[in-house]
Amino acid sequence: MSITTQQIQDELKRIQLPDGSDIVSADMVRAITITGGQVSFVLEVPAALGARMEPVRAAAEKLLAEMDGVSKARVILTAHEAPKAPPPNLKVGGHMKPQDDNQPIAGVSKIIAIGSGKGGVGKSTVSSNLAVALAAMGKRVGLLDADIHGPSQPRMMGVSKRPASPDGKTIIPLQAHGVTMMSLGLMMQEDEAVIWRGPMLMGALQQMLNQVEWGELDVLLIDLPPGTGDVQLTLAQKTKVDGAIIVSTPQDVALLDARKAMNMFERVKTPMLGMIENMSSYHCPKCGHEAHIFGHGGARDDAARLGLPFLGEIPLELDIRVAGDSGTPIAATDSAVAGAYQEIAQGLITAGVL
Ligand SMILES: Nc1ncnc2c1ncn2[C@@H]1O[C@H](COP(=O)(O)OP(=O)(O)OP(=O)(O)O)[C@@H](O)[C@H]1O
């Protein structure tokens, strides 16, 4: 009668280890092979034990060789390094992973996208200041800079540290002015040009949404790139966006583009929360005269025409630009101009949006 694997295992249980266990229960016996009366197996031990296990190997080989029905026994000792933790995978720009549509982000109560039809109208400035103003009012606020082609939130929020990824999978966002923030700008070298094609870009956005440990947030504000491109569509398709805010200057051309952006949000069924008019008026610091460099009231009129809430207006002020450039949004200071952002933040809370 030929010998069985079970019999060999039972016999090997007699080989004790210093900690009182045996080589079978310690899961060191691999690849038992029986060919006629010839028996072999691999004794796999932790690297730290290494050569010190040679007497154990020899004892196992002798034990097997003495079994009835065994003509020859061979035990091979191998020592394996425990696999090291994978290096942090902070590389961004992979392709999109398949995902069910309209996934909420765990722990995040509301997601609000801030967009504009036209570039340079102050959407990022509004996003950072609104985030800071809401945080100062006790809300737990996240800010995601999804302006992939020109991420400006690191500069505006005054952060430059590369986010950590202790497990190589999740990304720990940074904290600035009471806001939890993340930007693609933090994942790239400064001055690095981003010339990603659509799918890579969308993969990066998906990573920002799903791999970042946002924690418990009352609201995540997403600073979108200008226009109505892939990022906006992907965002609407892949995440449950609760609403969109459009920033525009009062100028006709900016408003035309803002309307296009609104149409796009409508098409992807993202509710419009309202419009903000930026660079609405200019007070001459010398004589106090109020000028309307880009016109005035255009966004308010547009909002009324479209039946949308008008969320507020922000003046054109040198201090706003200087504060943004210095990494401390003006809403984080006691400047009188901060009040314009606080009013908008309060309006969102009063309206029950947040
Ligand atoms: N109300 C304001 N008063 C003065 N300067 C402002 C105001 N709003 C924005 N700015 C300045 O205008 C410039 C463009 O603003 P911002 O980067 O916020 O615009 P954006 O719409 O996000 O631009 P982009 O299209 O590049 O994403 C910045 O230098 C900013 O500091």
The ligand as an SDF file (V2000), in Angstrom:
LIG
                    3D

 31 33  0  0  0  0  0  0  0  0999 V2000
  -12.8440   89.6030   -6.7940 N   0  0  0  0  0  0  0  0  0  0  0  0
  -11.5800   89.6710   -7.1870 C   0  0  0  0  0  0  0  0  0  0  0  0
  -10.8550   90.7960   -7.0300 N   0  0  0  0  0  0  0  0  0  0  0  0
   -9.5700   90.8650   -7.4390 C   0  0  0  0  0  0  0  0  0  0  0  0
   -8.9120   89.8740   -8.0200 N   0  0  0  0  0  0  0  0  0  0  0  0
   -9.5890   88.7120   -8.1990 C   0  0  0  0  0  0  0  0  0  0  0  0
  -10.9400   88.5450   -7.7840 C   0  0  0  0  0  0  0  0  0  0  0  0
  -11.3300   87.2890   -8.0910 N   0  0  0  0  0  0  0  0  0  0  0  0
  -10.2690   86.7010   -8.6710 C   0  0  0  0  0  0  0  0  0  0  0  0
   -9.2300   87.5490   -8.7310 N   0  0  0  0  0  0  0  0  0  0  0  0
   -7.9040   87.2980   -9.3070 C   0  0  0  0  0  0  0  0  0  0  0  0
   -8.1150   86.9860  -10.6780 O   0  0  0  0  0  0  0  0  0  0  0  0
   -7.2150   85.9700  -11.1050 C   0  0  0  0  0  0  0  0  0  0  0  0
   -8.0200   84.8070  -11.6700 C   0  0  0  0  0  0  0  0  0  0  0  0
   -8.7760   84.2530  -10.6020 O   0  0  0  0  0  0  0  0  0  0  0  0
   -9.0000   82.6990  -10.4270 P   0  0  0  0  0  0  0  0  0  0  0  0
   -7.7210   81.9750  -10.6250 O   0  0  0  0  0  0  0  0  0  0  0  0
   -9.7510   82.5220   -9.1820 O   0  0  0  0  0  0  0  0  0  0  0  0
   -9.9340   82.4740  -11.6690 O   0  0  0  0  0  0  0  0  0  0  0  0
  -10.4370   81.1030  -12.3020 P   0  0  0  0  0  0  0  0  0  0  0  0
  -11.7530   81.4070  -12.9060 O   0  0  0  0  0  0  0  0  0  0  0  0
  -10.3710   80.0200  -11.3210 O   0  0  0  0  0  0  0  0  0  0  0  0
   -9.3440   80.9320  -13.3770 O   0  0  0  0  0  0  0  0  0  0  0  0
   -8.9920   79.6300  -14.2540 P   0  0  0  0  0  0  0  0  0  0  0  0
   -9.7830   79.7770  -15.4690 O   0  0  0  0  0  0  0  0  0  0  0  0
   -7.5240   79.7830  -14.4900 O   0  0  0  0  0  0  0  0  0  0  0  0
   -9.3210   78.4360  -13.4500 O   0  0  0  0  0  0  0  0  0  0  0  0
   -6.3960   85.6110   -9.8760 C   0  0  0  0  0  0  0  0  0  0  0  0
   -5.1890   86.3210   -9.9280 O   0  0  0  0  0  0  0  0  0  0  0  0
   -7.2270   86.1020   -8.7100 C   0  0  0  0  0  0  0  0  0  0  0  0
   -6.4370   86.4830   -7.6000 O   0  0  0  0  0  0  0  0  0  0  0  0
  1  2  1  0
  2  3  1  0
  2  7  2  0
  3  4  2  0
  4  5  1  0
  5  6  2  0
  6  7  1  0
  6 10  1  0
  7  8  1  0
  8  9  2  0
  9 10  1  0
 10 11  1  0
 11 12  1  0
 11 30  1  0
 12 13  1  0
 13 14  1  0
 13 28  1  0
 14 15  1  0
 15 16  1  0
 16 17  2  0
 16 18  1  0
 16 19  1  0
 19 20  1  0
 20 21  2  0
 20 22  1  0
 20 23  1  0
 23 24  1  0
 24 25  2  0
 24 26  1  0
 24 27  1  0
 28 29  1  0
 28 30  1  0
 30 31  1  0
M  END
$$$$
